[in-house]
C-alpha cells in the first residue's frame, strides 16, 4: 500500500513540478522552433515517465530497438494490458510520438497539456462522428512526419489475452501510407490491474517488431492488415506467457 500511495502522490506532485518546463515549450512555440519543441517535449516527458516506472518497481526488458526507424514517422500498434502502457512507451521507446488516447484523459489538469504538446489525439469511442474526426486528425499528423501510438483493442485487456482489434483505426496507416511498427507489451497488467488497483513490482517485456509497410497494399491486403498485425503481436505473448 505504501508504494501505491507514494506512486499516486508523486504522479500529482511531479506534474506540478513540470509547470516551469511548460514556459520553455511556449517560448519554443513563439520562436516557431517546432523541431526544438518536439525534442524538448520528448526529453521532459520521457524522463518523467521513467521516474513513474521506477517508482512502480517494474523491471523492464526491451527487445528489438533496432526496428525503430530514426528518420521517419511511423504508427506504433500495440496490445493494451494496463494503465502503465503509455508510460512504458514514453520511457522505453526513444522516439517522439503522440498517442490515440481515451477522451477521459482530457479531464486531468497538466497531463492533458503535456499530451497536447506531444500531439496526442483524444478519441471518444462512444461518439462515431468524433472518432472519425480524430482518425482524420491522426492521418494528417502522420502525413506531416509525426509518429503516433495506437492501441486498437480500444480498452485494457487487464491480462495476457488480447481483445479484438478495431479495424477502422488502421486507416491511420493505410490512408497516410506510413509504416506500422507492431509492439508487444507483456506483463504490464501485473503492475496494477492484477492487484485491484494497487501498484506492485513486476517484470515487463516490450518487443518491438520489424516494420510493416503500408504504402502499396492491395484492397485485400488492407482488409487483412488488422489480423496480420494482431498475429505478429500475439506471437511474443505466446512465447513468453
GIPEJO-V683353 format. One record per residue. N is the residue number from 1. RES is the residue in three letters. PSI is psi in whole degrees, -180 to 180 (none if undefined). OMEGA is omega as a letter, one per 20 degrees, with the letter a starting at -180 (none if undefined). Layout:
BEGIN
<<N & RES & PSI & OMEGA> <N & RES & PSI & OMEGA>>
END
This chain:
BEGIN
<<1 & UNK & -36 & a> <2 & UNK & -43 & r> <3 & UNK & -39 & a> <4 & UNK & -46 & r> <5 & UNK & -44 & r> <6 & UNK & -42 & a> <7 & UNK & -49 & a> <8 & UNK & -37 & r> <9 & UNK & -45 & r> <10 & UNK & -35 & r> <11 & UNK & -46 & a> <12 & UNK & -49 & a> <13 & UNK & -33 & a> <14 & UNK & -32 & r> <15 & UNK & -41 & r> <16 & UNK & -38 & r> <17 & UNK & -16 & a> <18 & UNK & 3 & r> <19 & UNK & -43 & r> <20 & UNK & -35 & r> <21 & UNK & -26 & r> <22 & UNK & -35 & r> <23 & UNK & -40 & r> <24 & UNK & -38 & r> <25 & UNK & -44 & r> <26 & UNK & -37 & r> <27 & UNK & -42 & r> <28 & UNK & -35 & r> <29 & UNK & -43 & r> <30 & UNK & -36 & r> <31 & UNK & -6 & a> <32 & UNK & 32 & r> <33 & UNK & 77 & a> <34 & UNK & -37 & r> <35 & UNK & -44 & r> <36 & UNK & -39 & r> <37 & UNK & -47 & a> <38 & UNK & -46 & a> <39 & UNK & -40 & a> <40 & UNK & -45 & r> <41 & UNK & -42 & r> <42 & UNK & -43 & a> <43 & UNK & -49 & a> <44 & UNK & -47 & a> <45 & UNK & -34 & r> <46 & UNK & -43 & r> <47 & UNK & -41 & r> <48 & UNK & -45 & a> <49 & UNK & -38 & r> <50 & UNK & -38 & r> <51 & UNK & -37 & r> <52 & UNK & -39 & r> <53 & UNK & -40 & r> <54 & UNK & -40 & r> <55 & UNK & -29 & r> <56 & UNK & -20 & a> <57 & UNK & 11 & a> <58 & UNK & 141 & r> <59 & UNK & 115 & a> <60 & UNK & 130 & r> <61 & UNK & 133 & a> <62 & UNK & 131 & r> <63 & UNK & 140 & r> <64 & UNK & 24 & r> <65 & UNK & -25 & r> <66 & UNK & -11 & r> <67 & UNK & 1 & r> <68 & UNK & 114 & r> <69 & UNK & 130 & a> <70 & UNK & -19 & a> <71 & UNK & 20 & r> <72 & UNK & 155 & r> <73 & UNK & 147 & r> <74 & UNK & 164 & r> <75 & UNK & 109 & r> <76 & UNK & 129 & r> <77 & UNK & 123 & a> <78 & UNK & 155 & r> <79 & UNK & 166 & a> <80 & UNK & 97 & a> <81 & UNK & -30 & a> <82 & UNK & -180 & a> <83 & UNK & -20 & a> <84 & UNK & -3 & a> <85 & UNK & -42 & r> <86 & UNK & -43 & r> <87 & UNK & -37 & r> <88 & UNK & -45 & r> <89 & UNK & -46 & a> <90 & UNK & -41 & a> <91 & UNK & -35 & a> <92 & UNK & -9 & r> <93 & UNK & 104 & a> <94 & UNK & 76 & r> <95 & UNK & 130 & r> <96 & UNK & 136 & a> <97 & UNK & 152 & r> <98 & UNK & -180 & a> <99 & UNK & 145 & r> <100 & UNK & 104 & a> <101 & UNK & 155 & r> <102 & UNK & 144 & a> <103 & UNK & -22 & a> <104 & UNK & -26 & a> <105 & UNK & -19 & r> <106 & UNK & -14 & a> <107 & UNK & -11 & a> <108 & UNK & 111 & a> <109 & UNK & 151 & r> <110 & UNK & -49 & r> <111 & UNK & -44 & a> <112 & UNK & -32 & r> <113 & UNK & -47 & r> <114 & UNK & -35 & r> <115 & UNK & -36 & r> <116 & UNK & -38 & r> <117 & UNK & -32 & a> <118 & UNK & 1 & a> <119 & UNK & 36 & r> <120 & UNK & 152 & r> <121 & UNK & 125 & a> <122 & UNK & 129 & a> <123 & UNK & 131 & r> <124 & UNK & 99 & a> <125 & UNK & -13 & r> <126 & UNK & -5 & a> <127 & UNK & 103 & a> <128 & UNK & -41 & a> <129 & UNK & -44 & r> <130 & UNK & -36 & r> <131 & UNK & -42 & r> <132 & UNK & -40 & r> <133 & UNK & -40 & r> <134 & UNK & -39 & r> <135 & UNK & -42 & r> <136 & UNK & -39 & r> <137 & UNK & -41 & r> <138 & UNK & -40 & r> <139 & UNK & -43 & a> <140 & UNK & -40 & r> <141 & UNK & -45 & a> <142 & UNK & -39 & r> <143 & UNK & -29 & a> <144 & UNK & 4 & r> <145 & UNK & 2 & r> <146 & UNK & 159 & r> <147 & UNK & 148 & r> <148 & UNK & 158 & r> <149 & UNK & 130 & a> <150 & UNK & 132 & r> <151 & UNK & 92 & a> <152 & UNK & -6 & r> <153 & UNK & -26 & r> <154 & UNK & -15 & r> <155 & UNK & 166 & a> <156 & UNK & 138 & r> <157 & UNK & -23 & a> <158 & UNK & 21 & r> <159 & UNK & -165 & a> <160 & UNK & 2 & r> <161 & UNK & 133 & a> <162 & UNK & 145 & r> <163 & UNK & -179 & r> <164 & UNK & 146 & r> <165 & UNK & 139 & r> <166 & UNK & 105 & a> <167 & UNK & -33 & a> <168 & UNK & -29 & a> <169 & UNK & -16 & r> <170 & UNK & -7 & r> <171 & UNK & -24 & r> <172 & UNK & -41 & a> <173 & UNK & -45 & a> <174 & UNK & -29 & r> <175 & UNK & -30 & r> <176 & UNK & -17 & r> <177 & UNK & 23 & r> <178 & UNK & 155 & r> <179 & UNK & 152 & r> <180 & UNK & 134 & r> <181 & UNK & 104 & r> <182 & UNK & 143 & r> <183 & UNK & 134 & r> <184 & UNK & 122 & r> <185 & UNK & 125 & a> <186 & UNK & 107 & r> <187 & UNK & 0 & a> <188 & UNK & -26 & r> <189 & UNK & -21 & r> <190 & UNK & -17 & a> <191 & UNK & -29 & a> <192 & UNK & -58 & a> <193 & UNK & -38 & a> <194 & UNK & -17 & a> <195 & UNK & 21 & r> <196 & UNK & 32 & r> <197 & UNK & -9 & r> <198 & UNK & 144 & r> <199 & UNK & 122 & r> <200 & UNK & 149 & r> <201 & UNK & 148 & r> <202 & UNK & 162 & r> <203 & UNK & 134 & a> <204 & UNK & 139 & r> <205 & UNK & 140 & r> <206 & UNK & 119 & r> <207 & UNK & 118 & r> <208 & UNK & 115 & a> <209 & UNK & 162 & r> <210 & UNK & 152 & a> <211 & UNK & 149 & r> <212 & UNK & 116 & a> <213 & UNK & 148 & a> <214 & UNK & 6 & a> <215 & UNK & -13 & a> <216 & UNK & 40 & a> <217 & UNK & 143 & r> <218 & UNK & 169 & r> <219 & UNK & -40 & r> <220 & UNK & -39 & r> <221 & UNK & -35 & r> <222 & UNK & -43 & r> <223 & UNK & -37 & a> <224 & UNK & -9 & a> <225 & UNK & -48 & r> <226 & UNK & -42 & r> <227 & UNK & -39 & r> <228 & UNK & -47 & a> <229 & UNK & -40 & r> <230 & UNK & -40 & r> <231 & UNK & -41 & r> <232 & UNK & -47 & a> <233 & UNK & -43 & a> <234 & UNK & -25 & a> <235 & UNK & -38 & r> <236 & UNK & -28 & r> <237 & UNK & -40 & a> <238 & UNK & -36 & a> <239 & UNK & -39 & a> <240 & UNK & -6 & a> <241 & UNK & none & none>>
END
